[in-house]
Amino acid sequence: MVLTGSTSGELAWGIKLLNTLFIPQMPYQMVVFCVRIAWGFLVIQYQSLFFFVKCLTKKQPTLSLFGKITLLISAGFFSAYAYLALFSTELTSATERNIALLNVTNPTAPIEIRLMQYTIFYIFLFLIIPSLYSAFCIIRSKQLPKILHQQMTVIFKYLLMPYFVIELLIAFNFNGTNHYHYAIVGLSSLLITYIVYYCIRHIMLLRFLNFIGHVESKKPFHFIDDFKIILEQLSSATSLGELIQITNTFFKQPFGISHKKIKIGLQTCLYKNAPTQSSFDPAIEEFLNHNPDIVSYFLNHKIAIYDELLFSNFYQEEPIQTQLIAFLDTIHAEIFLPIFEKERIIGFIIIESDARPNKLYSKTEYDQMLVFATYLGNVINLLQNRNLELLIHQEKELKEEIHKKEQEIGQYKESLRSFLKNSKQKEIGIIFYKNRRFIYSNQTAKEIIKCNVNIHEGHPISRALKEVAKKVSEYKSPQSMLIKDVDGTQLIICGVSNLEHNNVILTISHPDMADIITKQVGFLKDPTQWDYLLYLETTKSGQLINQLIPGTGEILLNFKISLLQTALSKKATLLDMPQADLMPMAELLHHINMRQTLYTLTLTAATNSLDVTSKLFGINPIFGNYSGQRPLLEKLNGNGTLFIQNIEHLDLEAQEYLAEFIQYGYYRPFKSDNKINSSVRIICSTNQNLERCIQEGTFSATLFNELKKTCLALPSLQELPDQELTELAQGYTQQVLKTSEFKNLLELSEKETFKLIKQRPISLQDLKTKVQKILLEKSKKNNIEQEVHFNPSYEITDPELLQASQLGKHALRDHKIMALLWQKFKNQNKIATFLGVNRSSVNRRCKEYNLIT
């Protein structure tokens, strides 16, 4: 009715404006009719507003004597205006009406004018002032529910006061002589519209009457960002004391509730090791045990919020709500949040009264509390009922994660050392390129470039400089290129066009961290893995991986990052790649993980399952020492790696034993319950579809679930893009030649590259063999077979032997490396040939290190 009365007044003003500004020929009687009706609705409007304020704050609104009197008077005013509008013919012309309004203070003024005066005074004295006074008293009393109190505050401050002031300004200035009253009316209409919108919007968020079940949030609350941290803390909690601390943190950060206002209770009969400050209050426990309806209420609603209950019960009183309100009053709580375990209350969280005196809890906030309580209940249950195996599993996972972090830190330190080592070599060489000639501009350029680029045109640096200069000249834009010198030193070449002197300015320097990353960061599937990209380029582990896979394309780069991540971890790994690449990959994983002993167990379908099982795990002593040796998981414990080829041929029962070892870090001898810890790293391979084997019942689903967590699948060379395969072949070409004298002559031609692409190799080793074969044939064809020095370590895949080969004769001085070579070859002649030294030197060192007698 308030909005209807206001709309009627605005409609009358609109019709009068239309008559004044646009339709002067409109019959003025129509304007007068609308004005009289609007005056009648004005009385109804304020009478309704008076009743609205009264009824909103009472549980069961009743019409008081004063209300009845004002209602009768208002009805009389409305009837009078209705009679004038329908039957009176006085003051129906514009002239008569304006004259009457000019003489509004004249005692002989027409009855309609005097009626308007009486209406204004009546509204002001009997409706407006009582409404304001009543609202003010209600707000000051603070006897209303908090939600309703905030509603009344909004109504009083932002609706009643501005609304009355605006309406009174219009009423007291409406005498027909004020030329600004039209502007005042227009402005008031805009303000009233905004005021009504603002108040309704805020009141509806505060649960107007019971149209909405809960207080709505005024602004979005980013709960997930904060809850991810809390969830991580919950998952790592090991005691109820930690849970109490996490709960306090949860309510403090997003909700702003002090830990002093939070109380946590757990049933002592279920959780005897609970901290004393979290004991279940006997009064609360007795209340819940003797009121099954309350427990049912919590099962449905999950939470009790005092302000919500009080507001709901204010308009629609229900016994269970009344009982809950009394219960919350007794324990001095504004929120009671039960913690459930399978529909049974095992604890609670209480937020005491006045934890947030001037704020209400929105639906979003208590939904977040419910989510937290659900997780908390599960964690409490897990803490009290989980078995030792789960603890052991979590401990093993934690140790593996710590190991990986330590390895990553080591890679990071090594990467930093490589940059600090070259920090003194940050001078920039400057070269000018004009008329197909290079001109050195400073001494640094000559020191970095250890050749005459104008004469040695086939040198890698000369070719790179020329390529960058040509691109700059052609595209008139800056160009850059990251290259390696003949000794493997990385250099970066940048070029810009100098239009003023019609030449190209080239700079050459040692790259920094940004230069190395920028080159390939666009190929990363996950940009956050840029640190691994850095490790690949600057650490020994990365060099070994690049030695095995010298490609730099998107597919191979992401695989190499996965390979490095797997190598730094010690989780059980499943290799999915061609047979020829299995051993090099296993050796690489073993070496990067800094383990000492690699044992390879190759399984076939004809293998005796009992022999293999006892060899792996041992056997119960009551059956005797079946294999005659210690189990592999015992022999390799500490720094060993066990590589099991064709894991699908392992006996099903042995697969379950192996899955248990991978999951918990301990193994059991065959037919025994004795548990023995071991830190052996497991690497497996298969050429079968294990999921199909599971369906056929020939492979353990438990073992597969453990192995698939870390599965390393080499991209198929059959499907590798031509560009990446070409780069891979070029990388192997650079590796096969020991010196750079004939690299330009022997590098792969377009025809040979096309042939490699057409005859796709199956494995990396197959590609390496084909590249070496092509280069051997080319050296014979060009009669330089004797002069070409092929790298003897090209076919070596063992990282330890590769390192020894790179040291050459200097390996004789290292006791550890000589012991490794003797263990590998068991022959002095083979060691001498491998290192490129004479046999007498090897013999002397072997005797010195007590390798031979």
Secondary structure as GFF3:
##gff-version 3
##sequence-region A 1 853
A	DSSP	alpha_helix	2	17	.	.	.	ID=ss1
A	DSSP	pi_helix	18	22	.	.	.	ID=ss2
A	DSSP	alpha_helix	28	56	.	.	.	ID=ss3
A	DSSP	alpha_helix	65	87	.	.	.	ID=ss4
A	DSSP	alpha_helix	94	102	.	.	.	ID=ss5
A	DSSP	alpha_helix	111	122	.	.	.	ID=ss6
A	DSSP	pi_helix	123	128	.	.	.	ID=ss7
A	DSSP	alpha_helix	129	141	.	.	.	ID=ss8
A	DSSP	alpha_helix	146	155	.	.	.	ID=ss9
A	DSSP	pi_helix	156	160	.	.	.	ID=ss10
A	DSSP	alpha_helix	161	172	.	.	.	ID=ss11
A	DSSP	alpha_helix	181	205	.	.	.	ID=ss12
A	DSSP	alpha_helix	223	236	.	.	.	ID=ss13
A	DSSP	alpha_helix	240	252	.	.	.	ID=ss14
A	DSSP	three_ten_helix	259	261	.	.	.	ID=ss15
A	DSSP	beta_strand	262	266	.	.	.	ID=ss16
A	DSSP	three_ten_helix	276	278	.	.	.	ID=ss17
A	DSSP	alpha_helix	282	289	.	.	.	ID=ss18
A	DSSP	alpha_helix	292	301	.	.	.	ID=ss19
A	DSSP	beta_strand	304	305	.	.	.	ID=ss20
A	DSSP	alpha_helix	306	315	.	.	.	ID=ss21
A	DSSP	alpha_helix	319	330	.	.	.	ID=ss22
A	DSSP	beta_strand	333	340	.	.	.	ID=ss23
A	DSSP	beta_strand	345	352	.	.	.	ID=ss24
A	DSSP	alpha_helix	363	385	.	.	.	ID=ss25
A	DSSP	alpha_helix	388	421	.	.	.	ID=ss26
A	DSSP	three_ten_helix	423	425	.	.	.	ID=ss27
A	DSSP	beta_strand	429	434	.	.	.	ID=ss28
A	DSSP	beta_strand	437	440	.	.	.	ID=ss29
A	DSSP	alpha_helix	443	448	.	.	.	ID=ss30
A	DSSP	alpha_helix	460	475	.	.	.	ID=ss31
A	DSSP	beta_strand	479	484	.	.	.	ID=ss32
A	DSSP	beta_strand	490	498	.	.	.	ID=ss33
A	DSSP	beta_strand	503	509	.	.	.	ID=ss34
A	DSSP	alpha_helix	513	520	.	.	.	ID=ss35
A	DSSP	three_ten_helix	521	523	.	.	.	ID=ss36
A	DSSP	three_ten_helix	527	529	.	.	.	ID=ss37
A	DSSP	alpha_helix	530	538	.	.	.	ID=ss38
A	DSSP	alpha_helix	540	548	.	.	.	ID=ss39
A	DSSP	alpha_helix	554	568	.	.	.	ID=ss40
A	DSSP	beta_strand	573	576	.	.	.	ID=ss41
A	DSSP	alpha_helix	579	592	.	.	.	ID=ss42
A	DSSP	beta_strand	597	602	.	.	.	ID=ss43
A	DSSP	alpha_helix	609	617	.	.	.	ID=ss44
A	DSSP	three_ten_helix	621	623	.	.	.	ID=ss45
A	DSSP	alpha_helix	632	635	.	.	.	ID=ss46
A	DSSP	beta_strand	640	645	.	.	.	ID=ss47
A	DSSP	three_ten_helix	647	649	.	.	.	ID=ss48
A	DSSP	alpha_helix	652	664	.	.	.	ID=ss49
A	DSSP	beta_strand	666	667	.	.	.	ID=ss50
A	DSSP	beta_strand	676	677	.	.	.	ID=ss51
A	DSSP	beta_strand	681	685	.	.	.	ID=ss52
A	DSSP	alpha_helix	690	696	.	.	.	ID=ss53
A	DSSP	alpha_helix	701	707	.	.	.	ID=ss54
A	DSSP	three_ten_helix	708	710	.	.	.	ID=ss55
A	DSSP	beta_strand	711	713	.	.	.	ID=ss56
A	DSSP	alpha_helix	722	736	.	.	.	ID=ss57
A	DSSP	alpha_helix	743	746	.	.	.	ID=ss58
A	DSSP	alpha_helix	750	758	.	.	.	ID=ss59
A	DSSP	alpha_helix	764	781	.	.	.	ID=ss60
A	DSSP	alpha_helix	799	807	.	.	.	ID=ss61
A	DSSP	three_ten_helix	808	813	.	.	.	ID=ss62
A	DSSP	alpha_helix	815	825	.	.	.	ID=ss63
A	DSSP	alpha_helix	828	835	.	.	.	ID=ss64
A	DSSP	alpha_helix	839	848	.	.	.	ID=ss65
###
